[in-house]
């Protein structure tokens, strides 16, 4: 049987989830900035 550390896997999953959420947030901020720039250009 493979030796799997469930605690380590849970920590990795939580870190991955937080990194994903941070990237989604950064994407949304960037999209908002581009949208504001487009509005200023009108």
Secondary structure, DSSP 8 states (H G I E B T S, - for coil): -----HHHHHHHHHHHHHHHHHHHHHHHHHHHHHHHHHHHT-
